[in-house]
Amino acid sequence: MTARTLASGVGLAAFLACSGWAASGPPSSPPSAPQTCTEQASDACYHGFALPGQAGRMHFYASLAPQGEKADGFGGPAMALLIMHGFPRDANRSFNAALDAARSAGRLDTTLVIAPLYQVTGDKAQRCRTPGTPAPEPGDALWTCGSWLAAQNSQPGAGNTPINAIAALDALIAHIHQRWPSVRQITLVGFSAGGQMLQRSIGFAQQPPAGVSLRYVVADPGTWLYFDPLRPQPQRAGRDVDWAACSDAGCSYRMQVPEAQSCPGYDHWKYGTQALPSYLGSNAVQARERYRQADIHYLEGALDNHAGKGTSYGALDKSCAAMLQGPFRRQRGDGYAAYVNQVLQPPRPQPLYTVPGCAHDVACVLPSDAARPALFGTAP
């Protein structure tokens, strides 16, 4: 049985109760978290837990100390805001941005802020490491700079079995439920590469623990997972136009099937649902329906629409499959929102919020007034 099968083949509550993995070792966090953990990331806020299936350990920042496995679930935070870092694996900076968002919304006292870190081997991490990012510890699950955001397996070795990035996120949700039993809603936010990974995980994640609801906020991803071979064609005044005419968000979109021979494999994973990896555990039809039914909100920086300063354009995927989705993140987000409305037609709205004055910066996007309805369900 693979780690993914183990993580998705049983309910989370039953898995926690029966497997014993939650008690496989003491938490690496201190017995109590200092007040500074609600102010900024620090070593004192850095926790670890054992992943299922002997896949190693994963670490995360947390704003509050765990309530403990025997807590009654009362008196603690009712909501968790979980922020997925971008390509530089800047979990510390993402954590701080999420703290600022909760603070500006007046929710910091009742919100647990969590920021997981997908670790990369030291010899490869310099390509995707932000100053202050903790180094891997012995026994940590390890990915490459690009594998975690594509939801691929961790690397085998050193006694660890592989686990894919989505299953690791599932395990973190289970761990939150165990250590902070008062939490009843978890809002998962992914920014940039974290948005890519989170958006792809939605259709393939396992069900949350009983009594816990999940809300997803996908912010400024570089590319999107489509569930059909259709892709957006921009239009103005009912006529097809080039993407260059859409920098001001004045385009509408119609969906069309591109010429496959001009872009072979454009609908394969991670851009589409053809050639799905077997470890994902669901087929394309199941994943599409799960995605339609999910509580999803989208965020785009209004200025993340060009190749200039502040857009991290150098890190943007410019492959043929990616360029079929649009030239820049803002346009790709607008096109995907049109696809959701026209093709997926979810039973509940999946709104897109545009953040004025922000390009590609998590510290600008998350704490903004415009992002508040997506993050907390309240008007700015």
N, C-alpha and C positions, 0 to 999 in steps of 0.2 A: 504494500500500500504506500503510495507516494505521500509526501508531506501535504500536497494540495488536497489529495483525496481525504487524508485524515482531517484536514481543517474544514472541508466543506461537506463531508459525508454524514456528519451528525450535527445536531443543534449545538449552539455554543454553550448553553446552560448545561446540557447533559455532558458535553465534552469537558467542561471545567470541573463538574462534579465527579466524573469518573476517571479522568486520565491522570490526575495528580500532577500535571505539568506545572500548574500554578504554584505548587509547593516544592518545586524541584530545587529551589535554592532561595536564600534570603534576598530581598530586593536590594539593589545597589544604592537606593536612595537613603538619605539620613532619616532618623526617626521623626523629625519634624522639619518642615520647610520654613526658612526665615521669611520675614516680611518682604525682603528684597525680591523674592520670586514673583511677586505681583508688580514689580517695577522693571526688571530686566532679566535676561538669561544670565545664569552663573553656574559654576560647578555644583553648587548646593542644590540646584533645581534639576540636575541631570540624573535620571532614573534608568534602570534597566530591568528587563524581564526575559524569561526563557520562552523562546518560540516553540511551537509544538513539533513533534516528530524528530527531536534531537537536531533541530536546524540551527541551533546556536542562540545567541542573544541579540536583542534589539534595544536601543536606547531612545530616550525622548526627554524633552524638557517638560516640566509641569509647574504650574503656578501655585498649586496647593499640595500639601502633604497628603499621602493616601489616608483614607479613613480606616483602612484595615479590613481584613477578610471577615471579621466578626461584627462589623458595624451594622447598625440596624437600618441604615439608609435614610435616616432623618437628620435634619440639621445641616446637611452638607450642600454642595452645589447641585442645582437641578439640571444645569446645562453644561456641556463640554464643547469648547470651540477648538477643533483639531486642525492645525494648519500644516499642510504639506509643502516642504521647501522646493525651491527651484533647482536648476541644473548645478549651480555652485554649491548645492547642499548647505545653504545658509540657514540651518534650522534655528540658530541663535537669533539672527536678524528677523526671520519669519515669526518666531515666538514673540519678539518685542513688538512687531507690527500688530499681531493679534491681541496682545495686552493693550496696546493703544486703542484698538478698535473697541474692545470690551469697556475700556475706561471712558472713551468718548460717548458710548451708548449708555453709560450709567449702569453697566451690567457686571463690572469687575468683581463685586462682592459675591455674586451668585453664579459666576461662570468659572469653570475649570478650563484653563488654557493649556493645550498640549501641542507639542511640536516634535514629531518623530524625526529620526535621522537614519537615512539609508546609508550604511557604511560602505566604503570602497577601500580596497587594498592600498596600502601606503604607497606602493610604487606606481600606482595609477591615479591616486587621488589629487595630484597637483593640477590636473586638468579641470577638476570640478570641486575645488575646495575654496571656501571663504575664510579669511583670517578669523581665528576663534573657533573654527569647527573642530570638535574633539577628534583625536585620532582613534582608530579602532582599538578595542581591547581584545586580549586573547579570548577566543571563543565566540566573538561576534559573527553574525551572519554578514557576508560580504557580497556586494554586487560590483559591477563596473559602472563607469560614469553614465553610460547610456542604457544599461540593461534594466535598472530598477524602474525608470520612467516608461519603459515599454512593457512593464509587468512581467519581466522574465525571471527565471530562477536565479537564486543566489548560487554562489560558487561552492562546489563540494570540496571537502578537504578538512584536515585538522579535526576529524571526528564529527563534522557537521554534515547533515544531509541537506540537499537543496530544498528551498521553499521559494515559491514565486512571490513577487512583491505584493500582489493582491492578498494572498493568504497571510502574509506578514501583517498587513493592515487589518485584516479580519481578526487576527490574534490580538492586536493592540486594542481593538474595540472590546474584545472579551476581557482583556486585562483591566481596562478602564471600568467596566461593569463590576468586576470583582473587587477592585481596590477602592472605587468610589461608588458604592451602591446607591447613593442618593441621586446620581445622574440619570435622568429620564430621557433627555434628548441630546444627541451628539450631532453637531453641525461640522461636517468635514469640508474644509476649504483647501483647494489646491491652486497654487499660483505658479504660472509659467510651466516649467517641466512638471511640477507637482500637480498642476491642473491637467496636464496630459495624462499622467498616471491615474489621477482620481477619476477623470471622465471615462477612461477605459475600464476602470474597476467596477463602475456602477452596475453594469449588466452581468457581472461575473462574481460579485461579492456574495457571501453567504448571508442568511438572514441574521439580523441583530438579536441579541439576547431578549428574552421576553420582557416586555414593559419598557423597552428602549426604542425610540424612533430615531431615524437617521434623516438628516437634511444635507444636501450636497450643494456646494457653491464652487463652480468652476470658473477660475479667474485667469484671463490672458494666456491660455495655452498656446503653444506653437502650432500644434495640429490637433485634429479631431478624429474620433472614431465614427465613421458613418456605418449605418446598418443596411444600406442599399447601395447599388452601383451608381446612384444618382449623385451629381455634384452641382453646386450653384453656378448659374450663368447670370451675371449682373445685367440689369436693364435700367434705362432711363426713358421715361415717357413711352413705355411699352416697347422700346427697341433695345436689342442687345448692344452692349457697350463693352469696352475694355475695362479691366479692373482699375486702371489708372483713373477712371472717372468717378471712383467710389470713395475717395479719401475723405469726403465730407459727410459720409453716411447717407447720401442722398439717393442711393440706388435701391431698387427693388430686385428681387431674384426669382428666376424660374429654375426648376430643376431639370437636368438633362443627363443622359448617359454619355460620357465622353467616348471618343474613339479609343478603344482599348489598345490598338496597335501603336497609338501615339504615346502611350504611357503604360507599358506592360506592368502588371502587378499593382496598379494604383488602388485596387480594391482589396488587397491582401492586408492581413494584420501587420502593422498597427493602425493602418488608415481605413481599413474596412474589415469585414467579417469573413472574407475568403481566407482559406489556409490558416484557420485558427489553431494555435498551439493546443495540444491535447490536455496539457496540465490546467487549462482554464476551467475545465469541468462542466461547461455549459455549451450548448450549440447556439448558432446565430439567432434562431427563432426565439429561444428562451431568453437570450441576452437582450434582444430587442424589446421584448415585452416587459422585462424587468426595468429596463431603462425608461420605457413609456410610463410606467406606474410610479416611478421614483419621484421624490420631492427634490427638484433640481432648480437651481437659480444660476444665472450666468453674469459675470462681471467682465467688462472690458474698459481699459484705460482709453479715454477719448483720443489721446495723442499717440497711442501705440499703433500708428497708421502710416509709418514712413521708415526710411532707412537711416535716419539721422540720429543725433545724440539722444541718449535716454531710452532707446528702444531695444537695446541688446540685439541689434539686427545681425551681428556677426554670429550669434548662437542660434539664429532662426533656421529651421529646417527648410532648405530650398530644393529638395528633391522634386522630381516630376510629380509624384503623388501628393506632396505637400502643396505645390504651386497650383494644382487643380482646385485647392480649397481657397485660394486667394493669395495675394503677394505679401501681406502683412497680418499681424495678429488681429488687429481691429476688424479688418475686412473679412478675415476668416471667421471671426466670431459672429459678425453680422450675417454672413452666409449660412452659418450653421443654425443660427436662430430661425432663419427662414425655412431651412430644411425641417427643423423640429415642428414648426407650425404647419407647414404644407404637407409633409410626408408622415412624420411620426404621429402627429395629432394626439398628444398625450391627454388623458382625461382631466388632469389638472394643469393649469398654466405653468410653463417653465420660462419665466420672464428673463429678459436680458436687461441689465442695468449698465449704463454707460457713465463712467466717472470723469467729470470735467476736470481739466487741468492736470491729469495724470498720464504719463506714458507707461513705461514698463518698470514699475517700482512698487514693490509690495508695501513699503512704508508709506506710500502715497495712496494706493488703492484701498487697502483694508480699513484704515481708520476714517475714511471719508464719509461724509453724510450720505452720499449717493449709494454707498455699499451697505448701509445699515439695514434697509429692508431685506436684502439678501441674507445677511448674516444673522439678524435677530428678529426678522419679521415685523419690524416697527418702522413707521414712516420717519424720514429724516427731519 
